[in-house]
Amino acid sequence: MSLFATKSIDKIKAEAAATGEHTLKRALGPVNLVTLGIGAIIGTGIFVLTGQAAATKSGPAIVLSMVIAGVVSALAGLCYSEFASSVPIAGSAYTYGYATLGEFVAWIIGWDLILEYALGAATVAVGWSGYLVSILKDFGIHFPAALSAAPGTIIQTAGGEAVTAVFNLPAVLITALVTIILVIGIRESANVNSAIVIIKVAVIIMIIAFGAIFVNSGNWFPFIPVNTGKFGEYGWSGIMQGAAVIFFAYIGFDAVSTAAQEAKNPQKDMPMGILGSLAICTVLYVLVSGVMVGLVPYQQLSGAAPMATAVDTAYKASVGGPWETIMSVMPFLVKLGAIAGLSSTMVVMMLGQPRIFFSMSKDGLLPGFASKVHPKFRTPYITTLITGFVVALAAGFTSISILGELVSIGTLFAFVIVSIGIIFLRYRRPDLERPFRTPFVPVVPILSALVSIALMASLPWPTWERLIIWMAIGIVIYFSYGYRKSKLRMAEASGDAVAAD
């Protein structure tokens, strides 16, 4: 039987419409979905990558890089929106691949999404740990250096002593807390996320509003610095390469689609959640990057905390003026916003992974325990606990650089599959009800896939090696278990399968 047999979309939609104690709870409205998207997108990107890209790639034209990256992300977002409204079930790109490209491709993308969601959450946990240690230091509390980073990391203590870290305890603790919140319930998790999103968006708006008062317009010129003679260092090539770097700051909006089966009105609300969160974050990114390069010369934004550098400059300019008191607390607010931002990103990433496992188990590709729903909370609690354990393990013992690159390549691979899937779906099921339609098909999906492939190609070879090894492990698991247990395959064998689309 074909490895590329597709699952009937009608059957998928029937599963999504099912009710009962063994199904996921529909509790999310459009506001919850938009804040889930914002929670996933606004994280380390706006607090770190913006300044670094401005300093080394784009200069003040980082604003243009932001716009370009937002448009590129929107291409993938348009494809996700059509799928999420037409096939409103948990599973995101895994389910979309199963409906259009076949079971084997679906397995590959489902296995790949572990890189995006589980390791993505681990990456964020490591970043969260760093900001927590920093903010504790501001209050005179010095967290044990040996317990604040991955094994082998050299930490400089306040006294100048070099300490070798053995374990990242704060990263493990935040992972455990998020896991508990997610087990309790989707509505509670979404409400916690919404509250955190309000805090971090408020902090960003304050930075934009009060920072604009102290902007030195001279720092905006030349708006496009002259290229140094090396591709990617300023000029238009720098703007484009800056957009490639900033693109990763937009990663996360696709996590909204994993909650489709818990949305009250997915056909209408899923596109709003995906595209609405992208639009809001793009506006915030453009404004905050413009303020940052207006506060200080762009060359000074290459450090690990560029936003803090910009805000510190604004505070110094405010000394003796009417805004001094407010500006004195802004450095603290930047770190608070970063911690809040990373916390909500973890919630959304760790919310997405168990729902991928849930869908794969429902199809027989993973053991049945992976689709068990808690009788009281109506959440996939077993896979949530497993995800929490894996994330804690990765966050406690792995460096952020390795995790970040794996997340990037996994996400881009998912974008490629979804983009190609839209073209197949239009060809195979032109009659399918589409509450939201991706415009200009096949141009938009093709552009989305090509851009994603180009960005994958820019990643270093060791990242590709890790992806290949990870995929090889996944293929072994598929043929040793999923291929034999697949419900679609078993139905085909018995002659009871619904005709493929």
N, C-alpha and C positions, 0 to 999 in steps of 0.2 A: 504494500500500500504506500502511496506517495507520502514523502516527508513533508510535502507542501500542501497537504489537504487543509482547507480553510474551515473555520467554524462558522456556522450559519449566523448571520447578523440577527435574524429573527429570533433564533434561540438565545443569543446573547441578551437581546432586549427583553425576552421573556424572563430570563434569570434576574435581570435588573429590576423587573416589576414585581418579583416575588416578595411576599411579606411573611412575618413570623419571627419566632424567637431565635431562629438560626440564621437570620439575615441581618445585614448591617442596618443601623438606624438612620433614617432620613431626618436629619436635624439641622442642616446647613442652608442658610439663605444667601442671597447675593452679597450682603455685607460681609458675612463670614468668609465667603470664597475670595472676595477681593483682599481682605486682610490676610488670609492664608498666603495669597500670592505675594503681597508686600512683605509679609513676614519671612518668606523664603528668599526673596530677592535682596532686600536691604540687609547687608551683613558686612563682611570684611571689605567688599568691593568699594563701597562709598567711603569707608574710613581709612583705607590703605591704598588700594590700586589707583584711585583717582589722582592723588598727588604724585605717585611714582611715575605714572604714565605722562603726566604733565612735565615732570622734571626731565625725563629722559627721551620722550618721544615727540610730544605735540606742542609743548609750551602752552601759552594761553589758548591756543586752538584746541585744547582738550575739550572745550565746549562742542566743537564740531565732531570730535571723536565720539563723544557721548551720544550725539544725535545719530551718527552712522551706526553705532553699536545697537542703539535702540531700534532702528529700522531693521537691522539684521535679525534681532531677536523677534521683532514683530512678524517677520516672514515665517519663522517656526511657530510662533504663537497663533497665526491664522490657521495653519494646518492642524495644530492641536485643537483649536476651537471647533473646527468642523467635525473632527472625530469625537470630541467630548460631547457634543450635542447630538450626534447621530448614533453613537454607541455609548450611551451613558452608564457605564459600569466600571467598578474598581479595576485597576490594572494598568491604566494609562497606556503607554506605548506597547506593552506586552499584549493587551487585548486588541489594540488596533492592528498589530502585526498578525495576530491569529486570524483576524477577520479578513485580511487582505493578502498577506504574503505566505501564510501557511504555518503549520505547527512548529516546524524546526526553526524557522526564523523567529517565531514568537518565543520559543525557549531561549534562543540566543539573546534576544533583546531583554527578556525577563532576567536572565542571568547577568547581563550587562548592567541592568538598572541597579543591581546591588552596589556596583561601584559608585553610581551617582548618589543614591539615597543613604545607604548605610555608611560608606566611607565619607560621603559628603558631611553627614552628621558628625563623624569622628573628627574631620578636619575643623569644623566649626567649634567642637568641644575643646580642641587644643587652643584655638584662638581665644575662646572664652576664658580659658585658664590663664592665659597671658595677661588679659585685661584685668581679671580679678586680682591677680598677684600685684599688678601695678597700682590698682586703686586701694588695695589694702596697705601698700607701702606709703601712699599719700596720707594715711591715717596713723602712720607709725607702726603698723603691724607687718612684720617681716615673715612671710610664709617660708617654711623650710625649702631651700633651693633644691635639695635632693629629691623632693616630692613634687616638683613643679614642672617637669618636662620629661620627654622621652629618654629612655636609657642611653647613656653616652653623651648626652647634651651637656656642654660646659656652661655653667651658670656663674656669673660674677656676683658675689654677695655685696651688701652695702659696705662691708669692711675691706673690699678689694680681694677677697679670697676666691679662688676658682674652685667650684664644686661640681662634681660629675653627677648628673641626675640619674635616678634609677627608676622613676615611676611618676606619672602625671596624675596625682591624686585629685586636684580640682576638676579635671576633665572627666574623670570617672564619676565623681559625685554629681555633677550636673547631668550626666547621662542617666544616672539612676533616678534623679528627680523627674526628668522629662519622661522616662519610661513609666513611672507611676502615674503621672498625669494622663498619659495616653491610654493606659489600661482603664482608668476610671471612666472615660467616655469621650466621644468625639465632640459633643457639644461643649463639655467642660474644657477640653483641649483647645477648641476653637475660641472659646471665651478668654482663656488665658492668653492665647496668641493675640487676640484682638486688643486686649489691655496693654500688652507689651508693645504692639505695633503703634498704638496711640502715643505711648511714651517716647519711642524712638523717633517717630515722625515729628512729634512736637519739638524734640531736641534739635532735629535737623532744620526745622523751620525757624527756630530761634537763632541758630547759627547763621542761616541765610539772612534773616531780618536784621539782627544786630551787627553781623559781620559786614553787611552792605554799607553801614554807616561809616566804617573806617576803611573802605576800599580806596586804594590809590590807583586811579585810572591809568597812571603811567606804567603800572605793572602789566597792563593789557597790551602794550605795544613793544616790539612788533607782534601783532596778533599771531602771525604765522612766522616763527623764526626761520632764518635762512638755513637750508640743509647744510650739514657739516661736510658733505661729500660722501657720507656713508648712508646707505639705504636704511630708512627707519629712524634716523636721527634728525628730527625736525623737517620742515618743509611738508609737502603733501604726502610724501611717503611716511613721514612721522605721524601725520594725522591718521593715516590708514592703519599703521602698525599700533598706534595708540588705541584705535578702535578695536583691534584684535585683542589687546590686553584687557580693555574695559569690558569686552563682550562677556567675560567670565563673571563680571559683577552682576550680570542680568540672569545668570543661571538660577533656576529654582521655580520659575513661573509654571513649568510643566508639572510640578508637584500638585498643583490645584486639580489636575485631571485625575489623580489617584483617588480623589474624594467624590467622584461623580456619583457613586452608588449611595452616598450619604447626603446628597444634595436634594432639597425639597422639590425643585423644579429644574433638573439638570439641562434639559433642552434649551431653556432660556438663560439660566444663571451661569452655566459653565463658561460660555464665551465671555460673559461679563466679568467673571472672576479672573480669567486668563488675560484678556486684553486690557481690562480695567486696571489691574495691578501693574501691568507693563507700562501703561500710559502714565500713571501716577508716579512710578519710580523713575521713568525717563525724565519727567519734568523736574523732579527733585534732584536727580543726578546732574542735569544741565545747570540748574541754578546754583547748587552747592559748589560745583567745579568752577563756575564763573567767579563766585565770591572768593574761593581759595586762591586762585591765581591773581585776583585783584588785591588781596591782603598782603601777599609776599611775592617777591620775584620767584618765578616758577622753578629756578634752579635750586631753591632751598626746600623743595617739597619731596626730596628723594629719600627721606628717612622712613622709619617704621611707623611713625604716627604723624603723617603730613597734616591731617586736619587739626591735630593738637598744636602743631607748629603755627598754622595760620591763626588759630584762635588766640594763642599766646601773643602773637604780634598785635592782634586787635586789642587785647587787654592792655598791653604796654602803651598803645596809642590812646587809650581811654583814661589813663591815670591823670588825675586832676580835673577831669571833666564830669559832666552829669551822669555818664554811663559807667563810671568806674566800678560801682558796687555790683551792678548786674554782670559786667564783663569779668569780674574777679571770680565768679563761680562757673564761668563757661568752660574752662579746662576740665573741671570735675564733670560737668554735664556731657562733655564729649565722651569721656570714658564710660559714664553711665549709659549714654546712648549706644555705645559700642557693645556693652554687656547686654543691654536689652535687645539690640539688633541680633546678636549672635544667639541669644536664648530663643527667640521666636523662630529663627532659621532652623535651629535644632528641632523644635516642635514639629515644624512642617516636614522636614526631611525624614524624621523618625515616624511620622504619621504615614508617609507614603510607602515606605518599604514593606511593612506588614501587609498592606493591601495588595501589593504585587504578589507576595507569597499566597495570600488568600485566594486570588484569582487563579494562580497556577495550581493550587491544591484542588480547587473546584473542578478544574479540567483534568485532574488525575495525574498531572506532571510532577506533583510533590505529594508526600503522604497526607492522609486525611486530617491529621491533627493540625496542620497548617491552616485549615479553614474553619476550625472550631471558633465559635462566637461565645463570649461570656454571657451566661444566662441573665445576669442583671444589667451589666453595662452595655451589652450588645456591641462589643468591640472584639477584634481578632487578638485576644489577649496572649495566647501562646506564642504566636509569631512576634508580637510586640515585645514580649520578654526575651525571646531569642535575639531579636534585633538589638535590644538594649544591651545584652551581654556582648554581642559582636562589636557594637560601637564602643562600648567601654574598653574592651580589650584592645581595639585598634587605637583609640584615643590615648590610652595609658602607656602604650609601648611603641608607637610609630611616630616618626617626624612629620611635621605638617607639610613639608615640601613634597614628599613622596605621595602622601594622601591627596594633596591638591591636584597633582598632575593626573592621577588615576581618576579622580572625579571629573576633571575636564574632558578627558578622552571618552569616558563612559557616557557623559551627557551628550556630547557631540554625535556619538554613534547613534544614540536614541533619536536625535533630531533627524539624522539621515533616514532612518527607517520610517519615521512618521511622515516625512515629506514625500518619500517614494510611495508610501502606502496610500496617500491621498489620490495620487494618479491612478493607482490600481483600483481603488474603490470607485472612482468616477467611471472607469471603464467597465468594471464587473457589475456594479449596481447603480446604473444611471437612474433607476426608479426609486432609490432609497430616499426616505424623507430626511431632509437636511434643514433643520431649523436655522443653522448657520452655514453659509457656503464660503469656502476660501475663494477669494476673487482671482481672476486671471489664471485659472488652471489651464495648462500645466506650468506656466511661466513662474509663478510664485513658488510652488513646491520644488521645481528644478533649481531655482536660485538658492532656496533655503538649503537644499542638499549639497550643492556645490560649495557654498560658503562654509558649511560645517565640515566638509571633507578637507577644504583648504586649511582650516584652523587645526584639524586633526594632524595634517601633514606637518604643521609647524612645531608640533610637540617633539621632544627629544626621543631618540630611539629606545632608551631604557624603559620609557613609559609604554611604548609599543610592545616591548618584550613582555612586560608585566601583563598587558592586556591579552596578548596571545596565550600566555601561560594560563591566565584566568579562564579564558574561553575554552582552552583545551580541557581543563578540569570540568567545566560545565558540560561539554560535549560527552565526556565519559559518563557523567551522572545521567544525562538524558538517555543515552543508549542502554545504560544498565538499569534504569528505573522508569523514567518518563515515557520512553518509547513503548515499553511493554504495558504500562498502566494507563496510558492515555484513554480517556473516556470516548473521545472522538474516534480513535482507532478501534476500540472495542465495539463501538456502535456500528462502524463500517463492517467489521468482521461478522457481526450478527445480522447485518442487512437492515438495521433499524435506524440508520443515520438519516438525518434530514439532508436533502440534497445540498451539495456545496453551492455557495453563491457563485 
